[in-house]
Amino acid sequence: MPPELTLCARWAVLPDGLGPANVTVRDGHIAAVTPAGPVPAGAVVLEDDEVLLPALTDTHVHLNEPGRTEWEGVRTGTRAAAAGGVTLLVDMPLNSDPVTTSLAALRTKIEAVQGQLHVDLGLWGGVVPGNAAELGPMVAEGALGFKAFLCHSGIDDFPASTEADLRAAMPILRDLGVPLLVHAELEAELRGPLPDDHRSYVRYLHSRPKEWEDRAVALVARLVEETGCRAHIVHLSSAGALNTLREAKKAGLPLTAETCPHYLGLASDEVPDGATAFKCAPPIRERENQHRLWEALMDGTLDVVVTDHSPCTPELKRFDTGDFESAWGGIASLQLGLRAVWTEARRRGMPLEEVVRLMSAAPAALIGLERGAIAVGARADLVVLRPEVERAVDPAELLHRHPTTPWAGRVLAGEVRTTWMRGERIVEDGRPVGDPIGTLVRGRQWRGGAGGGTFGA
């Protein structure tokens, strides 16, 4: 462990709000938090325009290791995370090869990531037709929960689950005490024909209407009520599903939901035809829909903000043709999540400490970890942010494997200057430093089962 460290901040995000603090770190944890006073010898003193934050957790990323590391890989992905102020990721069970739907595949992934992690990493497993017998052994090996798709996932080796498949899996997951994560789109017949032009974003938007999400969320809510299994809706984009979530919370059902920076900061009316960097599923929707998502974050209907970092090779994005029909759907934004959300939150009057909660403590709680607080006893995972600095996104500065993102050229607020993990500096002046020191988060941190509609402690 590094020696004792004291950080002196005029502004720190503390459990009771934003204020001054001297934070002492010892043996990788926070040993003391005191009001700002005399500066101890050797202390790191933050500038007046810098804020000390707890580091972020991102529970929805696709690092594609092993098998499709030409898309990303854990070494590049975790470096980008560190530069974005994130010290814990949880990797989705696709688009790696093999997909993480069996004990053997989970062990393959665990072996593949060893020695490459610049930040900590947990692993989700997958629910697919016929793998119910694998779920218990995977939890025993360290899987933190399981994701299912209610539509085609984009790759044939991770098939969609039917209602019957969920009914088979959910009682098992309930008894294991781990959550079911759901990609909530139920395909149905479209209303009217689509435009002919495959470069048209309007065509793509109408090909995955809000009703698909709304129907899927309603199904999940009903199954949660019947089975008592804790479930979590991933990357919600349709505001039409919010009333179902509100009613579920009123009823005390253990159903939660997340949304993503691209749904909170980008809108369909500004997506040019052929701009396939914007393609994701569910799609980026209208400005009014976005406004309602922000209202849901502010009133507690939505619980978590994560990136759904889903990169691929540039060729798969079909930049040469701009064909939304055949382009891979996924937004690459792992390094930019905090900046993108804070930019829009600041404009809407949401305080920085609430943004941090939604992107730090709340996603950590999804896997049963208590992180995201500057408090005595907490892990010393800390970030120095300059929240008022505004800069255009330069793809050349992005550290994920392919510097492709719809945020390119957009002016975003916030600049991550420094990141510490367990008291060790892993980012300095905005760039990662040192060797990989991340560890694999394994075991059954989740405490849950039915009831309450809140996360485990």
C-alpha positions as CSV (number, residue, x, y, z in Angstrom):
1,M,0.0,0.0,0.0
2,P,1.1,3.6,-0.6
3,P,2.1,5.6,2.5
4,E,-0.4,7.8,4.4
5,L,-1.9,10.5,2.2
6,T,-3.9,13.6,3.1
7,L,-6.0,15.5,0.6
8,C,-7.1,19.0,1.5
9,A,-10.1,20.2,-0.5
10,R,-12.1,23.4,-0.4
11,W,-14.9,21.4,-2.1
12,A,-15.6,17.7,-1.4
13,V,-18.7,15.6,-2.1
14,L,-19.5,14.4,1.5
15,P,-22.4,12.4,2.8
16,D,-24.1,15.5,4.0
17,G,-23.4,17.6,0.9
18,L,-20.7,19.7,-0.7
19,G,-18.2,21.3,1.7
20,P,-14.5,21.6,2.7
21,A,-12.6,18.6,4.1
22,N,-9.3,17.2,4.9
23,V,-9.3,13.5,4.0
24,T,-6.7,11.2,5.4
25,V,-6.0,7.9,3.6
26,R,-4.2,5.0,5.3
27,D,-3.8,1.4,4.1
28,G,-6.1,1.9,1.1
29,H,-9.0,3.3,3.2
30,I,-10.2,6.6,4.4
31,A,-8.9,7.0,8.0
32,A,-10.2,10.4,8.8
33,V,-12.5,13.2,7.4
34,T,-12.2,16.5,9.2
35,P,-13.3,20.0,8.4
36,A,-10.7,22.0,6.5
37,G,-8.1,23.4,8.8
38,P,-4.3,23.7,8.9
39,V,-2.7,21.9,6.0
40,P,-0.6,19.0,7.2
41,A,3.0,18.6,5.9
42,G,3.1,16.7,2.6
43,A,-0.6,17.0,2.0
44,V,-2.1,17.2,-1.5
45,V,-3.9,20.6,-1.7
46,L,-6.6,20.8,-4.3
47,E,-7.1,24.0,-6.3
48,D,-10.1,26.2,-5.6
49,D,-11.8,25.1,-8.8
50,E,-11.4,21.4,-8.1
51,V,-13.8,19.1,-6.3
52,L,-13.0,15.8,-4.5
53,L,-15.4,13.1,-5.4
54,P,-15.8,9.4,-4.5
55,A,-14.9,7.4,-7.6
56,L,-17.6,6.1,-9.9
57,T,-18.9,2.6,-10.6
58,D,-20.2,1.5,-14.0
59,T,-22.2,-1.7,-13.9
60,H,-22.9,-1.8,-17.6
61,V,-20.0,-2.2,-20.0
62,H,-19.0,-4.5,-22.8
63,L,-15.3,-5.2,-22.8
64,N,-15.5,-8.2,-25.1
65,E,-12.7,-10.2,-23.5
66,P,-11.9,-12.8,-24.6
67,G,-12.7,-13.5,-28.2
68,R,-13.5,-10.0,-29.5
69,T,-10.7,-7.9,-28.0
70,E,-10.3,-6.2,-31.4
71,W,-13.5,-4.5,-30.4
72,E,-12.2,-3.4,-26.9
73,G,-10.5,-5.6,-24.3
74,V,-10.1,-5.2,-20.6
75,R,-6.7,-3.5,-20.7
76,T,-7.8,-0.6,-22.9
77,G,-11.3,-0.5,-21.4
78,T,-10.1,-0.3,-17.8
79,R,-7.6,2.4,-18.7
80,A,-10.4,4.5,-20.2
81,A,-12.5,3.9,-17.2
82,A,-9.8,5.2,-14.8
83,A,-9.3,8.4,-17.0
84,G,-13.1,8.9,-16.6
85,G,-13.0,8.7,-12.8
86,V,-14.4,5.1,-12.7
87,T,-12.7,2.5,-10.4
88,L,-15.2,-0.4,-10.7
89,L,-16.7,-1.9,-13.8
90,V,-19.1,-4.8,-14.2
91,D,-18.8,-6.5,-17.6
92,M,-21.8,-7.8,-19.5
93,P,-21.9,-11.5,-20.6
94,L,-21.7,-10.5,-24.3
95,N,-20.1,-9.7,-26.7
96,S,-17.2,-11.8,-25.6
97,D,-16.6,-15.2,-27.2
98,P,-17.6,-17.4,-25.5
99,V,-20.6,-15.6,-24.1
100,T,-20.7,-15.9,-20.3
101,T,-23.7,-18.3,-20.1
102,S,-22.0,-21.3,-18.5
103,L,-19.6,-22.1,-15.7
104,A,-16.9,-23.0,-18.2
105,A,-17.3,-19.7,-20.0
106,L,-17.2,-17.8,-16.8
107,R,-14.0,-19.5,-15.8
108,T,-12.5,-18.7,-19.3
109,K,-13.3,-15.0,-18.8
110,I,-11.9,-15.0,-15.3
111,E,-8.6,-16.4,-16.6
112,A,-8.5,-14.0,-19.5
113,V,-8.7,-10.8,-17.5
114,Q,-5.9,-11.7,-15.0
115,G,-3.1,-9.1,-14.8
116,Q,-4.8,-6.7,-17.2
117,L,-7.1,-4.6,-15.0
118,H,-6.4,-1.0,-14.3
119,V,-9.5,-0.8,-12.3
120,D,-11.6,-3.4,-10.4
121,L,-13.9,-5.6,-12.4
122,G,-17.0,-7.7,-11.7
123,L,-18.8,-10.1,-14.1
124,W,-22.4,-10.6,-15.0
125,G,-23.6,-13.9,-16.3
126,G,-26.3,-14.5,-18.9
127,V,-29.7,-16.1,-18.9
128,V,-30.5,-17.8,-22.2
129,P,-32.9,-20.6,-23.1
130,G,-31.9,-23.9,-21.5
131,N,-29.1,-22.7,-19.1
132,A,-31.0,-22.7,-15.8
133,A,-28.8,-25.4,-14.4
134,E,-25.7,-23.2,-14.9
135,L,-26.9,-20.3,-12.8
136,G,-26.1,-21.7,-9.3
137,P,-22.6,-22.9,-10.2
138,M,-21.9,-19.5,-11.8
139,V,-22.9,-17.6,-8.7
140,A,-20.7,-19.9,-6.6
141,E,-17.8,-19.0,-8.9
142,G,-18.4,-15.2,-8.5
143,A,-21.1,-14.1,-11.0
144,L,-22.8,-11.0,-9.6
145,G,-26.1,-11.5,-11.4
146,F,-27.5,-12.4,-14.8
147,K,-28.7,-10.5,-17.9
148,A,-31.4,-11.7,-20.3
149,F,-32.6,-10.3,-23.6
150,L,-36.2,-10.2,-24.6
151,C,-35.3,-9.6,-28.3
152,H,-32.4,-10.6,-30.5
153,S,-29.1,-9.6,-28.8
154,G,-27.2,-8.8,-32.0
155,I,-25.2,-12.1,-31.9
156,D,-26.7,-15.5,-32.4
157,D,-24.8,-17.2,-29.6
158,F,-26.8,-15.1,-27.0
159,P,-30.4,-15.9,-27.9
160,A,-33.4,-14.1,-26.6
161,S,-35.3,-15.4,-23.6
162,T,-39.0,-16.0,-23.7
163,E,-41.5,-15.5,-20.9
164,A,-41.2,-19.2,-20.1
165,D,-37.4,-18.9,-19.9
166,L,-37.7,-16.1,-17.4
167,R,-40.2,-18.1,-15.4
168,A,-37.6,-20.9,-15.2
169,A,-34.7,-18.6,-14.2
170,M,-36.3,-16.1,-11.8
171,P,-37.1,-18.4,-8.9
172,I,-33.6,-19.7,-9.0
173,L,-32.1,-16.2,-9.0
174,R,-34.5,-15.2,-6.2
175,D,-33.2,-18.1,-4.1
176,L,-29.6,-17.4,-5.0
177,G,-30.1,-13.8,-3.9
178,V,-28.8,-12.2,-7.2
179,P,-30.6,-9.8,-9.6
180,L,-31.9,-10.4,-13.1
181,L,-31.0,-7.7,-15.5
182,V,-33.3,-7.3,-18.5
183,H,-32.8,-5.8,-22.0
184,A,-36.5,-4.8,-22.2
185,E,-37.7,-4.8,-25.8
186,L,-40.5,-7.1,-26.9
187,E,-40.8,-7.0,-30.7
188,A,-44.2,-6.5,-32.2
189,E,-45.6,-5.5,-35.6
190,L,-44.7,-2.0,-36.6
191,R,-47.3,0.6,-37.1
192,G,-47.1,1.5,-40.8
193,P,-44.2,1.0,-43.3
194,L,-40.7,2.3,-42.7
195,P,-39.0,4.8,-44.9
196,D,-36.9,3.2,-47.7
197,D,-33.7,5.0,-47.0
198,H,-31.4,2.9,-44.8
199,R,-29.3,6.0,-44.0
200,S,-32.3,7.6,-42.4
201,Y,-32.2,7.9,-38.6
202,V,-35.9,8.4,-38.5
203,R,-36.3,5.0,-40.2
204,Y,-34.1,3.3,-37.5
205,L,-35.9,5.1,-34.7
206,H,-39.3,4.0,-35.9
207,S,-38.0,0.4,-36.3
208,R,-37.6,0.1,-32.5
209,P,-40.6,2.0,-31.1
210,K,-41.2,2.9,-27.5
211,E,-44.0,0.4,-27.3
212,W,-41.5,-2.4,-27.5
213,E,-39.9,-1.2,-24.3
214,D,-43.2,-0.4,-22.6
215,R,-44.6,-3.9,-23.2
216,A,-41.3,-5.5,-22.0
217,V,-41.1,-3.5,-18.8
218,A,-44.7,-4.4,-18.0
219,L,-44.0,-8.1,-18.5
220,V,-40.9,-7.9,-16.2
221,A,-42.9,-6.0,-13.5
222,R,-45.6,-8.7,-13.6
223,L,-43.0,-11.5,-13.3
224,V,-41.3,-9.8,-10.4
225,E,-44.6,-9.6,-8.6
226,E,-45.3,-13.3,-9.2
227,T,-41.9,-14.6,-8.4
228,G,-40.3,-12.2,-5.9
229,C,-37.1,-12.2,-8.0
230,R,-35.3,-8.9,-7.9
231,A,-35.0,-7.4,-11.4
232,H,-33.3,-4.4,-13.0
233,I,-34.2,-2.8,-16.3
234,V,-31.0,-1.9,-18.2
235,H,-30.6,1.2,-20.5
236,L,-34.2,2.4,-20.4
237,S,-34.8,4.9,-23.2
238,S,-38.7,5.0,-23.3
239,A,-40.4,7.4,-21.0
240,G,-43.6,5.5,-21.7
241,A,-42.4,2.8,-19.3
242,L,-42.0,5.2,-16.4
243,N,-45.5,4.8,-15.0
244,T,-45.1,1.0,-14.8
245,L,-41.9,1.6,-12.8
246,R,-43.6,4.1,-10.5
247,E,-46.5,1.7,-9.8
248,A,-44.0,-1.1,-9.1
249,K,-42.2,1.0,-6.6
250,K,-45.4,2.1,-4.9
251,A,-46.3,-1.6,-4.6
252,G,-42.9,-2.3,-3.0
253,L,-41.7,-4.6,-5.8
254,P,-38.0,-5.2,-6.1
255,L,-37.8,-3.6,-9.6
256,T,-35.2,-0.9,-10.4
257,A,-34.0,0.7,-13.6
258,E,-31.1,2.5,-15.2
259,T,-30.6,4.9,-18.0
260,C,-27.5,6.1,-19.9
261,P,-25.6,9.3,-20.8
262,H,-26.6,9.1,-24.5
263,Y,-30.3,9.1,-23.6
264,L,-29.8,12.0,-21.2
265,G,-27.7,14.2,-23.4
266,L,-28.4,13.3,-27.1
267,A,-31.8,13.6,-28.9
268,S,-33.1,12.1,-32.1
269,D,-33.8,15.4,-33.8
270,E,-30.0,16.2,-33.8
271,V,-28.8,12.9,-35.3
272,P,-27.9,13.3,-39.0
273,D,-28.8,10.7,-41.5
274,G,-25.9,8.3,-42.0
275,A,-24.3,9.2,-38.6
276,T,-24.1,5.6,-37.4
277,A,-22.0,6.4,-34.4
278,F,-25.3,7.3,-32.8
279,K,-26.9,3.9,-33.3
280,C,-27.7,1.9,-30.2
281,A,-30.6,-0.2,-29.0
282,P,-33.0,0.9,-27.7
283,P,-32.5,4.0,-29.8
284,I,-31.8,7.6,-28.8
285,R,-35.3,9.2,-28.8
286,E,-37.0,12.6,-28.9
287,R,-36.1,15.7,-26.8
288,E,-39.5,15.5,-24.9
289,N,-38.8,11.9,-24.1
290,Q,-35.4,12.9,-22.7
291,H,-37.0,15.6,-20.5
292,R,-39.2,12.9,-18.9
293,L,-36.2,10.7,-18.2
294,W,-34.6,13.5,-16.3
295,E,-37.8,14.1,-14.3
296,A,-37.7,10.4,-13.5
297,L,-34.1,10.6,-12.2
298,M,-35.0,13.6,-10.1
299,D,-38.1,12.0,-8.5
300,G,-36.4,8.6,-7.9
301,T,-38.2,6.5,-10.5
302,L,-34.9,5.8,-12.3
303,D,-32.2,4.6,-9.9
304,V,-28.9,4.4,-11.7
305,V,-26.9,6.0,-14.6
306,V,-24.3,3.9,-16.4
307,T,-22.7,4.1,-19.8
308,D,-23.6,0.9,-21.6
309,H,-20.2,1.2,-23.2
310,S,-20.6,-1.0,-26.3
311,P,-17.8,-0.6,-28.8
312,C,-16.9,-2.4,-32.0
313,T,-14.4,-2.1,-34.8
314,P,-15.0,1.0,-37.0
315,E,-15.8,-1.3,-40.0
316,L,-18.9,-2.7,-38.1
317,K,-20.3,0.9,-37.7
318,R,-20.6,1.2,-41.5
319,F,-19.1,4.7,-41.6
320,D,-18.5,4.2,-45.3
321,T,-22.1,3.7,-46.2
322,G,-24.0,5.3,-43.2
323,D,-26.4,2.3,-43.3
324,F,-28.2,2.2,-40.0
325,E,-29.8,-1.1,-40.9
326,S,-26.5,-3.1,-41.0
327,A,-24.4,-1.0,-38.6
328,W,-23.5,-2.4,-35.2
329,G,-25.6,-0.8,-32.5
330,G,-23.6,0.5,-29.5
331,I,-22.4,3.8,-28.0
332,A,-18.7,4.1,-26.9
333,S,-18.6,6.5,-24.0
334,L,-16.8,4.9,-21.1
335,Q,-14.4,7.7,-20.5
336,L,-17.0,10.4,-21.0
337,G,-19.9,9.3,-18.8
338,L,-19.4,11.7,-15.9
339,R,-18.8,14.7,-18.2
340,A,-21.8,14.0,-20.4
341,V,-24.2,13.6,-17.5
342,W,-22.8,16.5,-15.5
343,T,-23.1,18.8,-18.5
344,E,-26.8,18.2,-18.9
345,A,-27.5,18.0,-15.1
346,R,-25.9,21.4,-14.5
347,R,-28.1,22.9,-17.1
348,R,-31.2,21.4,-15.5
349,G,-30.2,22.3,-11.9
350,M,-29.3,18.9,-10.6
351,P,-26.4,19.3,-8.1
352,L,-23.1,17.6,-8.6
353,E,-23.5,15.5,-5.5
354,E,-26.7,13.9,-6.9
355,V,-24.9,13.1,-10.2
356,V,-22.2,11.4,-8.2
357,R,-24.7,9.4,-6.2
358,L,-26.4,8.1,-9.4
359,M,-23.1,7.1,-10.9
360,S,-21.2,5.9,-7.8
361,A,-23.1,4.7,-4.8
362,A,-26.3,3.6,-6.6
363,P,-24.6,1.3,-9.2
364,A,-22.3,-0.1,-6.5
365,A,-25.4,-1.0,-4.5
366,L,-26.7,-2.9,-7.5
367,I,-24.1,-5.5,-6.8
368,G,-24.3,-5.2,-3.0
369,L,-21.2,-3.0,-2.4
370,E,-21.1,0.0,-0.2
371,R,-18.9,2.4,-2.3
372,G,-19.3,6.0,-3.4
373,A,-18.9,7.9,-0.1
374,I,-16.1,10.0,1.3
375,A,-16.4,8.6,4.9
376,V,-14.3,7.0,7.5
377,G,-13.8,3.3,6.7
378,A,-14.6,3.6,3.0
379,R,-12.2,2.5,0.3
380,A,-10.0,5.4,-0.8
381,D,-11.3,5.5,-4.4
382,L,-11.3,9.2,-5.1
383,V,-11.4,11.6,-8.0
384,V,-10.4,15.2,-8.5
385,L,-12.8,16.9,-10.9
386,R,-12.7,20.4,-12.3
387,P,-16.5,20.7,-12.8
388,E,-16.6,24.1,-14.5
389,V,-13.9,23.4,-17.2
390,E,-15.6,23.1,-20.6
391,R,-13.9,21.5,-23.6
392,A,-14.8,19.9,-26.8
393,V,-14.4,16.1,-27.0
394,D,-11.3,15.3,-29.0
395,P,-11.4,11.6,-30.1
396,A,-7.6,11.6,-30.1
397,E,-7.7,11.9,-26.3
398,L,-10.0,8.9,-25.8
399,L,-8.4,5.7,-24.5
400,H,-10.8,3.0,-25.4
401,R,-9.5,0.9,-28.3
402,H,-11.3,2.7,-31.1
403,P,-11.8,6.5,-30.6
404,T,-15.3,6.5,-32.0
405,T,-18.1,8.2,-30.2
406,P,-21.1,10.4,-31.0
407,W,-19.8,12.8,-28.4
408,A,-16.9,13.8,-30.7
409,G,-16.7,17.6,-31.0
410,R,-19.3,18.3,-28.4
411,V,-18.5,20.7,-25.6
412,L,-18.8,19.0,-22.3
413,A,-18.2,20.3,-18.8
414,G,-15.9,18.7,-16.3
415,E,-12.3,17.5,-16.4
416,V,-11.0,14.5,-14.4
417,R,-7.6,15.5,-13.2
418,T,-6.7,12.7,-10.8
419,T,-8.0,9.2,-9.8
420,W,-6.9,7.2,-6.8
421,M,-7.8,3.6,-6.2
422,R,-7.2,2.1,-2.8
423,G,-5.2,5.2,-2.1
424,E,-2.9,4.7,-5.1
425,R,-2.8,7.3,-7.8
426,I,-3.8,5.7,-11.1
427,V,-4.5,8.8,-13.1
428,E,-2.5,12.0,-13.0
429,D,-3.2,15.1,-15.1
430,G,-5.9,13.2,-16.8
431,R,-3.8,10.3,-18.0
432,P,-3.4,6.8,-16.5
433,V,-0.2,6.1,-14.7
434,G,1.4,2.9,-13.3
435,D,0.8,-0.8,-13.9
436,P,-2.6,-2.6,-13.7
437,I,-3.6,-3.0,-10.0
438,G,-7.2,-3.8,-10.4
439,T,-8.7,-6.9,-8.9
440,L,-11.7,-9.1,-9.8
441,V,-14.8,-8.6,-7.7
442,R,-16.1,-12.0,-6.9
443,G,-18.5,-13.6,-4.4
444,R,-22.0,-12.9,-3.3
445,Q,-22.1,-9.3,-2.3
446,W,-25.7,-9.1,-3.2
447,R,-28.1,-9.1,-0.3
448,G,-31.6,-9.3,-1.5
449,G,-34.5,-11.4,-2.3
450,A,-38.0,-10.0,-2.4
451,G,-39.4,-6.8,-1.0
452,G,-38.6,-3.2,-0.6
453,G,-37.9,-2.1,-4.1
454,T,-34.5,-0.9,-3.1
455,F,-31.0,-2.2,-3.4
456,G,-29.2,-4.4,-0.9
457,A,-26.8,-2.8,1.5
